[in-house]
Amino acid sequence: MRRLPVHGLFAAGALGLGLVVALQAWQLRAQDRLALAVQQGAAGAPPAGVPQARLAQALALAAAGDYDAAATAYKELTGATGAGEATPQASAAMDVALRQTALYDLGNLNLRTALKAGDQEAIRSLPLIELAKHSYREVLFADPQDWDARYNLERALWLAPEFDEGEDAVDRPSGPRERAATTMQGSQGDLP
């Protein structure tokens, strides 16, 4: 009679381990489907409903030099509308890590495109640098410890520095300085 409880425990353990193996097999199959979708996305035809495949397509487009198509793909992944704002549905449904990656890559795409233009096209590349700074700031807003985005933002700020106009306008008068003679002894000079 002692064998029955031992065999019951063994059967329960084997059943539990069988369930774990089945779960692992199901997860492996899902990962294989995802890998196949990413390969299809990198080849140019991402399946619908797989944002990782769309990211792979955007990376492939950026590597091929197709700025407009890559930027559009990245913007779709970040949930940005034409006005640059994220729609609530897209933001809620989008994986946070995937959105962060897409924002960072969009910033890199804009910065690389601006740097390719060189010094001759510096004025035309300023909007791209500003877009890159905006993307990096969004990444840092969500994750302030992202050192790659911080470094790239610093580099973009080095290329197109920002000045606070408000403080400079208060410190310096906007018009020409007045010149007046003083009647005080031992003092010559202009009024500030």
C-alpha positions as CSV (number, residue, x, y, z in Angstrom):
1,M,0.0,0.0,0.0
2,R,2.9,2.3,0.4
3,R,3.6,2.2,-3.4
4,L,0.3,4.0,-4.3
5,P,1.2,7.4,-2.7
6,V,4.7,7.3,-4.1
7,H,3.4,6.5,-7.6
8,G,0.8,9.3,-7.2
9,L,3.5,11.8,-6.3
10,F,5.7,10.7,-9.1
11,A,2.8,11.0,-11.6
12,A,1.9,14.5,-10.3
13,G,5.5,15.6,-10.6
14,A,5.8,14.1,-14.2
15,L,2.6,15.9,-15.1
16,G,3.8,19.2,-13.7
17,L,7.1,18.9,-15.6
18,G,5.2,18.0,-18.7
19,L,3.2,21.2,-18.5
20,V,6.4,23.2,-18.0
21,V,7.9,21.6,-21.1
22,A,4.7,22.3,-23.1
23,L,4.8,25.9,-22.0
24,Q,8.5,26.2,-23.0
25,A,7.7,24.6,-26.4
26,W,4.9,27.1,-27.0
27,Q,7.1,30.1,-26.1
28,L,9.9,28.7,-28.4
29,R,7.4,28.4,-31.3
30,A,6.3,32.0,-30.6
31,Q,9.9,33.2,-30.7
32,D,10.5,31.3,-33.9
33,R,7.4,33.0,-35.5
34,L,8.7,36.4,-34.3
35,A,12.2,35.7,-35.7
36,L,10.6,34.8,-39.1
37,A,8.5,38.0,-39.0
38,V,11.6,40.1,-38.3
39,Q,13.5,38.5,-41.2
40,Q,10.5,39.2,-43.4
41,G,10.5,42.8,-42.1
42,A,14.2,43.3,-42.9
43,A,13.6,41.9,-46.3
44,G,10.9,44.5,-47.0
45,A,7.6,42.8,-46.3
46,P,6.7,42.9,-42.6
47,P,3.6,41.0,-41.6
48,A,0.8,43.1,-40.1
49,G,0.6,43.2,-36.3
50,V,4.3,42.6,-35.6
51,P,5.9,45.9,-34.6
52,Q,9.3,44.2,-34.2
53,A,9.2,43.3,-37.9
54,R,8.3,46.9,-38.7
55,L,11.3,48.0,-36.7
56,A,13.5,45.6,-38.6
57,Q,12.2,47.1,-41.9
58,A,12.9,50.6,-40.7
59,L,16.4,49.6,-39.8
60,A,16.9,48.1,-43.2
61,L,15.5,51.2,-44.9
62,A,17.8,53.4,-42.9
63,A,20.8,51.3,-43.8
64,A,19.8,51.4,-47.5
65,G,19.7,55.3,-47.3
66,D,16.0,55.7,-47.8
67,Y,15.4,58.5,-45.3
68,D,11.8,59.3,-46.0
69,A,10.6,55.7,-45.8
70,A,12.7,54.9,-42.7
71,A,11.5,58.1,-40.9
72,T,7.9,57.2,-41.7
73,A,8.3,53.7,-40.3
74,Y,10.0,55.0,-37.1
75,K,7.2,57.5,-36.7
76,E,4.5,54.8,-37.0
77,L,6.3,52.8,-34.4
78,T,6.5,55.7,-31.9
79,G,2.8,56.4,-32.4
80,A,3.4,59.8,-33.8
81,T,0.7,61.5,-35.9
82,G,1.4,64.1,-38.5
83,A,1.4,66.8,-35.9
84,G,4.1,65.0,-33.9
85,E,1.8,64.0,-31.0
86,A,1.3,60.4,-30.0
87,T,-2.2,59.0,-30.2
88,P,-3.5,57.5,-27.0
89,Q,-4.4,54.2,-28.6
90,A,-1.0,53.8,-30.2
91,S,0.8,54.8,-27.0
92,A,-1.2,52.4,-24.9
93,A,-0.8,49.5,-27.3
94,M,2.9,50.0,-28.1
95,D,5.6,48.2,-26.1
96,V,7.5,50.8,-24.2
97,A,11.0,49.3,-25.0
98,L,10.1,49.1,-28.7
99,R,9.0,52.8,-28.7
100,Q,12.2,53.8,-26.9
101,T,14.2,52.0,-29.5
102,A,12.3,53.5,-32.4
103,L,12.7,57.0,-30.9
104,Y,16.4,56.6,-30.4
105,D,16.8,55.2,-33.9
106,L,14.8,58.0,-35.4
107,G,17.1,60.5,-33.6
108,N,20.1,58.7,-35.0
109,L,18.6,58.7,-38.5
110,N,18.0,62.5,-38.3
111,L,21.5,63.2,-36.9
112,R,23.3,61.0,-39.4
113,T,21.4,62.6,-42.3
114,A,22.3,66.1,-41.0
115,L,25.9,65.1,-40.7
116,K,26.0,63.7,-44.2
117,A,25.0,67.1,-45.6
118,G,28.3,68.6,-44.3
119,D,29.2,72.2,-43.8
120,Q,27.9,73.4,-47.1
121,E,24.3,72.5,-46.2
122,A,24.5,73.5,-42.5
123,I,21.4,75.7,-42.7
124,R,19.3,72.9,-44.3
125,S,20.5,70.4,-41.7
126,L,19.4,72.4,-38.7
127,P,15.8,71.1,-38.8
128,L,17.1,67.6,-38.8
129,I,19.3,68.3,-35.8
130,E,16.4,69.8,-34.0
131,L,14.3,66.7,-34.7
132,A,17.1,64.5,-33.4
133,K,17.3,66.5,-30.2
134,H,13.5,66.2,-29.8
135,S,13.8,62.4,-30.2
136,Y,16.6,62.1,-27.7
137,R,14.8,64.2,-25.2
138,E,11.7,62.0,-25.4
139,V,13.9,58.9,-24.8
140,L,15.6,60.6,-21.8
141,F,12.2,61.8,-20.5
142,A,11.1,58.1,-20.2
143,D,14.5,56.8,-19.1
144,P,16.9,59.5,-17.8
145,Q,19.6,56.8,-17.4
146,D,19.9,56.1,-21.1
147,W,23.5,57.1,-21.6
148,D,23.5,56.5,-25.4
149,A,20.7,59.0,-25.8
150,R,22.4,61.4,-23.4
151,Y,25.6,61.3,-25.4
152,N,23.9,61.7,-28.7
153,L,21.8,64.6,-27.4
154,E,25.0,66.3,-26.2
155,R,26.5,65.8,-29.7
156,A,23.4,67.3,-31.3
157,L,23.6,70.2,-28.9
158,W,27.2,70.7,-29.8
159,L,26.2,70.9,-33.5
160,A,23.3,73.3,-32.9
161,P,23.6,75.0,-29.5
162,E,20.5,76.5,-27.8
163,F,20.6,79.9,-26.2
164,D,18.1,81.3,-23.8
165,E,16.9,84.5,-25.3
166,G,15.1,85.7,-22.2
167,E,18.1,86.2,-20.0
168,D,20.2,87.9,-22.6
169,A,17.5,90.3,-23.5
170,V,17.1,91.5,-19.8
171,D,20.9,91.9,-19.3
172,R,21.6,93.8,-22.5
173,P,19.7,96.8,-23.7
174,S,18.3,96.3,-27.2
175,G,19.0,99.8,-28.5
176,P,22.2,101.8,-28.9
177,R,23.9,102.9,-25.8
178,E,23.7,106.5,-24.8
179,R,26.7,108.6,-24.3
180,A,26.6,111.3,-21.6
181,A,29.2,113.4,-19.9
182,T,29.3,113.3,-16.2
183,T,29.9,116.2,-13.9
184,M,31.4,114.0,-11.2
185,Q,35.1,114.6,-10.6
186,G,37.6,111.9,-11.5
187,S,35.1,110.0,-13.5
188,Q,35.0,109.8,-17.2
189,G,33.1,107.3,-19.4
190,D,29.8,106.2,-20.7
191,L,26.7,105.4,-18.9
192,P,25.9,101.7,-18.8
